[in-house]
Amino acid sequence: MAMTMQGEVTLPADRAAVWAALNDPDVLKASIPGCQELEKISDTEFQAIAKVAVGPVKATFKGGVTLSDLDPPNGYTISGEGQGGIAGWAKGGATVRLEDIEGGTKLVYDVEANVGGKIAQLGGRLINGVAKKYADEFFGNFAKILSPEESAA
């Protein structure tokens, strides 16, 4: 089952800081919902383990993530593939573009993903809703990490 999602988010940091964070395994691990492990294998490859729940189906996905079409600090393509045992599999990618705006950086994303197995049997509306929730959670976590700390008065 294929799905697509587009969106944009405004981040309170300059483009260089956002670019650095998008390539930092610790920031990504803290931002990805359910991420248990994220290990940098090379400058463009990561191995990941994440626990996800889609409706009644809960699974631990293990897989790899690859960065390509690198255009620092303007964007890249991120693609990945994971196996979730009997729950199924997921693979897909996203094109990420960064643009300077007043007060920070605009991150624009365009996602294409496919899922199969038990997860695919749950239906498109549920899967798309969960995917949107996870994307919103990721960008919320990512924006918090990039936000300047409130100074103690």
N, C-alpha and C positions, 0 to 999 in steps of 0.2 A: 504494500500500500504506500503510495507516494503522497507527500505533502510539501507545501511550500509556505514560507512565511517571510514577510518583509517588515522592516521597522527601522526606527532611528531612536537614538537616545542622546541627550545632552549630558556631557560629563564635565565636572568642575575642575578640569586640569588642562594644561597645554598639550598639544598634539604629541610632542616628544615624550611626555610623561605617560600619556595613554598608550602610545606605541610600546614603550618599555614594559608597561604593565601587561599588555596583551602577549608579551613574550616571556613573562616571568612565571615559572611553574608554581611558585608559592601563591602568587596573586590569583592565578587561574584556579588552583585547587580550592582556595578559600571562596571563590566566586561560584564555582560549579555546584549546583544543588546535588547533594548525595555523594559528592566525590570523596572517596576514601584514600585513594592514592593517585598521584600524578608525578610521573618520573620523566625527566628530560633525558632522552636517549642521544639526541644530537641537536644542533641548532634549529632543525626543522621537524624533529620527531619527538613524540611523547607516548608513553604507555599510561593507560588510565584504568582505574577500577571505580565504578560508581554504582550506588544502589538507587534504583528508581522504582516508582510505583505508578502504574497506569490503571486506574480503576481498581479492580480486585487483583490484578496481576502485579506482583512485586518480584523484582529480580536484581541480581548483581551482574552488571555488564562489565566485561573485560575487553579492552581493545586498544587500538592504536590511533593516534592523531598525527596528521602530517600538515605542515604549513608549506604553501607553494605560492607562486606568483608574488613573491615578496617585493614590496615597493616602499621601503622605509622612508619616512614615517607616515606614509599615506594609506597603506592597507595591505591585505593579503587574502589568500584563499585558505580556509582551514577545512580539512576533510578528515573523516574518521569512520571507523567501522568497529562494531562491538558485538560480542556474543553474550546472550543472557540465558544460556542453557535452554531448558524446556520452554521458557517464556518467549524465546525467539531471538531475533537479531535486529540490529539497526545499522544503517550506514547513511552517510550524507555529507554535506558540506555547506559552507557559508562563505560568501564574499563579504569582506569587511572593508569599509572605506572610512577614512578619517578626514574631517574638514575643520579648519579653524573657524570659530565663531566668537562673537564677543563674550568674554567671561569663561571660555573653555573650548571644548572640542565637540563636534557632532560626529557620532559614530553611526554609520548607516550599514545595515546588514540585510542580506538576501540569502535565505536558507532553503535548501532542497534536501529532503530526507526520505528514506524508505525504511519501512519496518516490515518484518515478517514473523510468522509463527503465531503463538497465542495472542501476542499483543495486537497483531494486525486484525485478529478476529473480533476485537472489541468495537470496531467501527470508527470511521473517520472523525465524527464530531468529538468523541471522547478523546481520541489521540491528539487531534489539533488543539483542543482545549488544554490538555496537559502539556503539550509542547509549548504553547503560549505562556502557560504558568511558569514552566521551567525557564524560558527565555527571560521573562519579566524578573524572576528571582535572580537569575545570573546577573543581569544588568543592574538590578538594585544593589546586590552585593558588591559588584565591581565599582559602581559609583560611590558607595560608602568607603571603600578602600582608597579611592582617589580623592575623596573630599578632604580639604584641609581640616586638621583637628581644631575643635573649638578651643580657644585659649581660655584658661582658667582665670576668672576675675579675682 
